[in-house]
Amino acid sequence: MLALACLGLPPLPQAEPAALSPAQQDGLKSPMQTAIVMTMPRSGSDWALDQLNQYSSMFFRTGEPFTSLHSKDEVMPIYKRMVQPDPCKELAFELQNSGVWSNASESCKTASVFGWKWMYTQAGIAPSALGQDLTPPTDTLDTYTGGMHGLLDWQTATETAAWLADLKLARVKIINLVRTNVMAMEISNERLTLSQALGAEAHCTDGDTACIAKANAKPTLRPDDILNLLRSTSVMIRESSAWVDKNFPDDSLHISYEELLSSPEVGLARITDFLHITDLSKRPADAMTFKNSAHNEGRPMSEQIANPAEIEPKLVGTFWEGWLSKTSEETTLEACQHLHPSLRPSAEGGPLPSVAASAAPLGAASAASVPASFEAVATVDAGGSMPVQVGGGEYSVVVPPGIARGQTFQFEVQQPAASAAPSSF
């Protein structure tokens, strides 16, 4: 078609974009940030979502949109709706009929972050199911996992790699929630199975004493299985956390359930900082009609099972020896660092001071300090960080190249040089 200018005709007037009315401007909403709480079953994730949903800037869908029986293809339709710019609109019907929110649509509209919880055991994101495709325990020096590790590679497993591409495309942020008291996880899982068989609900609301009483049944643990369960769960947590670290270095936050529980305000501040949330206003207390109640708080785990005398001997000589005397809320720094170097047992502690490690001969001391040398047995692979104790203090040391778990390596701590002793005459 000939241009109008070639025909000697004046150009057509250009249409200006229609101005939006104030009401229309108010209706516009910026795309919501997608945040996923990635975790394992019985890690306190429902309670954690209750804490996050206090804030009007966050809306985390309650319940579990995926299950362990779902494949990736089966959940993709709902996944695609949840990562849309406005998932509140996409999911209006499901959210309003969840039975948890008094007005889900209004609560979602105020939020800038939309999220949900996703178990690593669900929808094919892990290369294998929990406890499957693991090497047998062959390392007697490794009291934590016995040298067990997954046979399948998280980076190359077909469905895991496909999920990674989708998550990257949606620019999600991942909150990796880890319960580092793995013993408490196993007891909670067995208790859930028993209580549901007795007709109890999976979760009880705060103050529902009848439900809580039913849910507190004492399970009988299987003595011959307990150590393998503890180790296989630990391997899954360790490898999933490493996968998050490798693929989402700037878009992930690792936080332990115990840290969040010890001081919710401090732990939640870490999460809101990570999500760049500046509006810390809270929703009305009645915005959610169901809030999860904690069970067995303050009780030793030995009192939460029916057969502690059968289980305790099976733990002798392992990392978990003596753990039945702890409560479900307790953990240790060593337990945290076995799973991921940034995890902490409480919200008060800062990062561990780091120390140098070397598989080669240690260097000469400087005039200002003396590098005192020590030995440690590697509890993680080369390049991993592990806690060490020196002179009553705790440090974080990176295992040097060429050192495998169970091997001894040297590390040094710079200490002030001792003053010269006065000469005697």
PEBEL-V18311 format. One record per residue. N is the residue number from 1. RES is the residue in one letter. PHI is phi as a letter, one per 30 degrees, with the letter a starting at -180 (999 if undefined). NEAR is the number of other ideal C-beta (glycine too) atoms within 12 Angstrom. Layout:
n->N res->RES phi->PHI near->NEAR
n->N res->RES phi->PHI near->NEAR
This chain:
n->1 res->M phi->999 near->5
n->2 res->L phi->d near->8
n->3 res->A phi->d near->10
n->4 res->L phi->d near->12
n->5 res->A phi->d near->10
n->6 res->C phi->d near->9
n->7 res->L phi->d near->10
n->8 res->G phi->i near->9
n->9 res->L phi->c near->10
n->10 res->P phi->d near->8
n->11 res->P phi->d near->11
n->12 res->L phi->d near->9
n->13 res->P phi->d near->7
n->14 res->Q phi->d near->6
n->15 res->A phi->d near->6
n->16 res->E phi->d near->6
n->17 res->P phi->e near->6
n->18 res->A phi->d near->7
n->19 res->A phi->d near->8
n->20 res->L phi->d near->11
n->21 res->S phi->d near->10
n->22 res->P phi->e near->9
n->23 res->A phi->d near->8
n->24 res->Q phi->d near->11
n->25 res->Q phi->d near->10
n->26 res->D phi->d near->10
n->27 res->G phi->d near->12
n->28 res->L phi->d near->14
n->29 res->K phi->b near->20
n->30 res->S phi->d near->11
n->31 res->P phi->e near->18
n->32 res->M phi->d near->35
n->33 res->Q phi->d near->30
n->34 res->T phi->c near->38
n->35 res->A phi->b near->44
n->36 res->I phi->c near->45
n->37 res->V phi->d near->46
n->38 res->M phi->d near->43
n->39 res->T phi->a near->39
n->40 res->M phi->c near->43
n->41 res->P phi->e near->32
n->42 res->R phi->i near->35
n->43 res->S phi->c near->42
n->44 res->G phi->i near->40
n->45 res->S phi->d near->40
n->46 res->D phi->d near->40
n->47 res->W phi->d near->37
n->48 res->A phi->d near->38
n->49 res->L phi->d near->38
n->50 res->D phi->e near->34
n->51 res->Q phi->d near->35
n->52 res->L phi->d near->43
n->53 res->N phi->d near->43
n->54 res->Q phi->d near->29
n->55 res->Y phi->d near->34
n->56 res->S phi->d near->25
n->57 res->S phi->d near->32
n->58 res->M phi->b near->42
n->59 res->F phi->b near->43
n->60 res->F phi->c near->46
n->61 res->R phi->d near->42
n->62 res->T phi->d near->34
n->63 res->G phi->i near->26
n->64 res->E phi->b near->29
n->65 res->P phi->d near->31
n->66 res->F phi->c near->31
n->67 res->T phi->b near->18
n->68 res->S phi->d near->23
n->69 res->L phi->d near->14
n->70 res->H phi->d near->23
n->71 res->S phi->c near->19
n->72 res->K phi->e near->27
n->73 res->D phi->d near->16
n->74 res->E phi->d near->18
n->75 res->V phi->c near->28
n->76 res->M phi->e near->22
n->77 res->P phi->e near->17
n->78 res->I phi->d near->26
n->79 res->Y phi->d near->35
n->80 res->K phi->d near->20
n->81 res->R phi->d near->26
n->82 res->M phi->d near->37
n->83 res->V phi->c near->32
n->84 res->Q phi->d near->21
n->85 res->P phi->e near->21
n->86 res->D phi->b near->25
n->87 res->P phi->d near->37
n->88 res->C phi->e near->32
n->89 res->K phi->d near->23
n->90 res->E phi->d near->23
n->91 res->L phi->c near->30
n->92 res->A phi->e near->22
n->93 res->F phi->d near->13
n->94 res->E phi->d near->25
n->95 res->L phi->d near->34
n->96 res->Q phi->d near->20
n->97 res->N phi->c near->14
n->98 res->S phi->d near->28
n->99 res->G phi->i near->15
n->100 res->V phi->c near->29
n->101 res->W phi->c near->34
n->102 res->S phi->d near->19
n->103 res->N phi->a near->22
n->104 res->A phi->d near->33
n->105 res->S phi->d near->25
n->106 res->E phi->d near->19
n->107 res->S phi->d near->34
n->108 res->C phi->d near->38
n->109 res->K phi->d near->26
n->110 res->T phi->d near->27
n->111 res->A phi->d near->38
n->112 res->S phi->c near->30
n->113 res->V phi->b near->37
n->114 res->F phi->c near->41
n->115 res->G phi->a near->40
n->116 res->W phi->a near->42
n->117 res->K phi->c near->36
n->118 res->W phi->b near->44
n->119 res->M phi->d near->35
n->120 res->Y phi->d near->42
n->121 res->T phi->d near->33
n->122 res->Q phi->c near->33
n->123 res->A phi->h near->33
n->124 res->G phi->i near->33
n->125 res->I phi->d near->40
n->126 res->A phi->d near->38
n->127 res->P phi->d near->32
n->128 res->S phi->b near->28
n->129 res->A phi->d near->23
n->130 res->L phi->e near->32
n->131 res->G phi->i near->23
n->132 res->Q phi->c near->18
n->133 res->D phi->h near->22
n->134 res->L phi->c near->30
n->135 res->T phi->d near->20
n->136 res->P phi->d near->16
n->137 res->P phi->d near->25
n->138 res->T phi->b near->16
n->139 res->D phi->c near->23
n->140 res->T phi->d near->15
n->141 res->L phi->d near->22
n->142 res->D phi->c near->31
n->143 res->T phi->d near->27
n->144 res->Y phi->d near->41
n->145 res->T phi->c near->40
n->146 res->G phi->i near->29
n->147 res->G phi->i near->26
n->148 res->M phi->d near->29
n->149 res->H phi->a near->32
n->150 res->G phi->d near->33
n->151 res->L phi->d near->17
n->152 res->L phi->c near->25
n->153 res->D phi->d near->19
n->154 res->W phi->d near->32
n->155 res->Q phi->d near->18
n->156 res->T phi->c near->15
n->157 res->A phi->e near->23
n->158 res->T phi->e near->19
n->159 res->E phi->d near->26
n->160 res->T phi->d near->30
n->161 res->A phi->d near->22
n->162 res->A phi->d near->22
n->163 res->W phi->d near->36
n->164 res->L phi->e near->28
n->165 res->A phi->d near->16
n->166 res->D phi->d near->26
n->167 res->L phi->d near->31
n->168 res->K phi->d near->19
n->169 res->L phi->d near->14
n->170 res->A phi->d near->30
n->171 res->R phi->h near->19
n->172 res->V phi->d near->33
n->173 res->K phi->c near->34
n->174 res->I phi->c near->42
n->175 res->I phi->c near->45
n->176 res->N phi->d near->42
n->177 res->L phi->c near->50
n->178 res->V phi->b near->48
n->179 res->R phi->c near->43
n->180 res->T phi->d near->48
n->181 res->N phi->d near->41
n->182 res->V phi->d near->47
n->183 res->M phi->e near->46
n->184 res->A phi->d near->42
n->185 res->M phi->d near->40
n->186 res->E phi->d near->41
n->187 res->I phi->d near->45
n->188 res->S phi->d near->40
n->189 res->N phi->d near->32
n->190 res->E phi->d near->31
n->191 res->R phi->d near->34
n->192 res->L phi->d near->27
n->193 res->T phi->e near->22
n->194 res->L phi->d near->25
n->195 res->S phi->d near->29
n->196 res->Q phi->d near->18
n->197 res->A phi->d near->15
n->198 res->L phi->d near->18
n->199 res->G phi->j near->13
n->200 res->A phi->d near->23
n->201 res->E phi->d near->22
n->202 res->A phi->d near->26
n->203 res->H phi->b near->32
n->204 res->C phi->c near->27
n->205 res->T phi->d near->24
n->206 res->D phi->e near->20
n->207 res->G phi->i near->13
n->208 res->D phi->d near->19
n->209 res->T phi->d near->14
n->210 res->A phi->d near->15
n->211 res->C phi->d near->23
n->212 res->I phi->d near->24
n->213 res->A phi->d near->17
n->214 res->K phi->d near->23
n->215 res->A phi->d near->33
n->216 res->N phi->c near->29
n->217 res->A phi->d near->26
n->218 res->K phi->c near->23
n->219 res->P phi->d near->29
n->220 res->T phi->c near->21
n->221 res->L phi->d near->36
n->222 res->R phi->d near->20
n->223 res->P phi->e near->20
n->224 res->D phi->d near->12
n->225 res->D phi->c near->20
n->226 res->I phi->d near->35
n->227 res->L phi->d near->34
n->228 res->N phi->d near->26
n->229 res->L phi->d near->32
n->230 res->L phi->d near->40
n->231 res->R phi->d near->39
n->232 res->S phi->d near->34
n->233 res->T phi->d near->43
n->234 res->S phi->d near->46
n->235 res->V phi->d near->41
n->236 res->M phi->d near->43
n->237 res->I phi->d near->45
n->238 res->R phi->d near->43
n->239 res->E phi->d near->40
n->240 res->S phi->d near->40
n->241 res->S phi->d near->42
n->242 res->A phi->d near->33
n->243 res->W phi->d near->35
n->244 res->V phi->d near->40
n->245 res->D phi->e near->28
n->246 res->K phi->d near->21
n->247 res->N phi->c near->26
n->248 res->F phi->b near->28
n->249 res->P phi->d near->15
n->250 res->D phi->c near->14
n->251 res->D phi->b near->26
n->252 res->S phi->b near->32
n->253 res->L phi->b near->36
n->254 res->H phi->c near->38
n->255 res->I phi->b near->48
n->256 res->S phi->d near->45
n->257 res->Y phi->e near->46
n->258 res->E phi->d near->39
n->259 res->E phi->d near->39
n->260 res->L phi->d near->41
n->261 res->L phi->d near->35
n->262 res->S phi->d near->23
n->263 res->S phi->a near->21
n->264 res->P phi->e near->27
n->265 res->E phi->d near->20
n->266 res->V phi->d near->22
n->267 res->G phi->d near->34
n->268 res->L phi->d near->32
n->269 res->A phi->d near->21
n->270 res->R phi->d near->27
n->271 res->I phi->d near->40
n->272 res->T phi->d near->33
n->273 res->D phi->d near->17
n->274 res->F phi->d near->27
n->275 res->L phi->d near->36
n->276 res->H phi->h near->17
n->277 res->I phi->c near->29
n->278 res->T phi->c near->13
n->279 res->D phi->d near->17
n->280 res->L phi->c near->19
n->281 res->S phi->d near->17
n->282 res->K phi->c near->22
n->283 res->R phi->d near->29
n->284 res->P phi->e near->17
n->285 res->A phi->e near->13
n->286 res->D phi->c near->12
n->287 res->A phi->d near->28
n->288 res->M phi->c near->31
n->289 res->T phi->c near->20
n->290 res->F phi->b near->27
n->291 res->K phi->b near->27
n->292 res->N phi->d near->29
n->293 res->S phi->c near->26
n->294 res->A phi->d near->30
n->295 res->H phi->c near->37
n->296 res->N phi->h near->28
n->297 res->E phi->d near->19
n->298 res->G phi->i near->15
n->299 res->R phi->c near->23
n->300 res->P phi->e near->23
n->301 res->M phi->d near->38
n->302 res->S phi->d near->27
n->303 res->E phi->d near->19
n->304 res->Q phi->c near->36
n->305 res->I phi->b near->35
n->306 res->A phi->d near->20
n->307 res->N phi->b near->22
n->308 res->P phi->d near->27
n->309 res->A phi->d near->15
n->310 res->E phi->d near->19
n->311 res->I phi->d near->36
n->312 res->E phi->e near->26
n->313 res->P phi->d near->18
n->314 res->K phi->d near->27
n->315 res->L phi->c near->31
n->316 res->V phi->d near->15
n->317 res->G phi->i near->17
n->318 res->T phi->c near->28
n->319 res->F phi->e near->30
n->320 res->W phi->c near->40
n->321 res->E phi->d near->20
n->322 res->G phi->i near->20
n->323 res->W phi->d near->37
n->324 res->L phi->d near->34
n->325 res->S phi->d near->19
n->326 res->K phi->d near->29
n->327 res->T phi->d near->25
n->328 res->S phi->d near->37
n->329 res->E phi->c near->31
n->330 res->E phi->d near->30
n->331 res->T phi->a near->38
n->332 res->T phi->b near->29
n->333 res->L phi->d near->31
n->334 res->E phi->d near->27
n->335 res->A phi->d near->37
n->336 res->C phi->d near->41
n->337 res->Q phi->d near->39
n->338 res->H phi->d near->39
n->339 res->L phi->c near->50
n->340 res->H phi->a near->36
n->341 res->P phi->d near->31
n->342 res->S phi->c near->31
n->343 res->L phi->d near->41
n->344 res->R phi->b near->38
n->345 res->P phi->d near->35
n->346 res->S phi->b near->26
n->347 res->A phi->d near->24
n->348 res->E phi->d near->13
n->349 res->G phi->d near->25
n->350 res->G phi->d near->14
n->351 res->P phi->d near->17
n->352 res->L phi->d near->27
n->353 res->P phi->d near->18
n->354 res->S phi->c near->20
n->355 res->V phi->b near->33
n->356 res->A phi->d near->26
n->357 res->A phi->b near->35
n->358 res->S phi->a near->24
n->359 res->A phi->c near->22
n->360 res->A phi->c near->16
n->361 res->P phi->e near->10
n->362 res->L phi->d near->23
n->363 res->G phi->d near->15
n->364 res->A phi->d near->11
n->365 res->A phi->d near->18
n->366 res->S phi->d near->13
n->367 res->A phi->d near->9
n->368 res->A phi->d near->11
n->369 res->S phi->a near->17
n->370 res->V phi->c near->19
n->371 res->P phi->d near->25
n->372 res->A phi->d near->22
n->373 res->S phi->c near->24
n->374 res->F phi->b near->25
n->375 res->E phi->c near->20
n->376 res->A phi->b near->33
n->377 res->V phi->c near->25
n->378 res->A phi->d near->35
n->379 res->T phi->c near->37
n->380 res->V phi->b near->40
n->381 res->D phi->d near->26
n->382 res->A phi->e near->21
n->383 res->G phi->j near->21
n->384 res->G phi->d near->31
n->385 res->S phi->c near->34
n->386 res->M phi->b near->40
n->387 res->P phi->d near->37
n->388 res->V phi->b near->35
n->389 res->Q phi->c near->21
n->390 res->V phi->b near->24
n->391 res->G phi->h near->12
n->392 res->G phi->i near->7
n->393 res->G phi->c near->16
n->394 res->E phi->c near->26
n->395 res->Y phi->b near->31
n->396 res->S phi->c near->35
n->397 res->V phi->b near->36
n->398 res->V phi->c near->29
n->399 res->V phi->d near->34
n->400 res->P phi->d near->29
n->401 res->P phi->e near->17
n->402 res->G phi->i near->15
n->403 res->I phi->c near->29
n->404 res->A phi->c near->24
n->405 res->R phi->e near->32
n->406 res->G phi->j near->25
n->407 res->Q phi->d near->24
n->408 res->T phi->d near->19
n->409 res->F phi->b near->33
n->410 res->Q phi->c near->28
n->411 res->F phi->b near->35
n->412 res->E phi->b near->31
n->413 res->V phi->b near->29
n->414 res->Q phi->d near->22
n->415 res->Q phi->b near->20
n->416 res->P phi->e near->14
n->417 res->A phi->d near->14
n->418 res->A phi->d near->11
n->419 res->S phi->d near->7
n->420 res->A phi->d near->7
n->421 res->A phi->d near->6
n->422 res->P phi->d near->6
n->423 res->S phi->d near->5
n->424 res->S phi->c near->4
n->425 res->F phi->c near->3
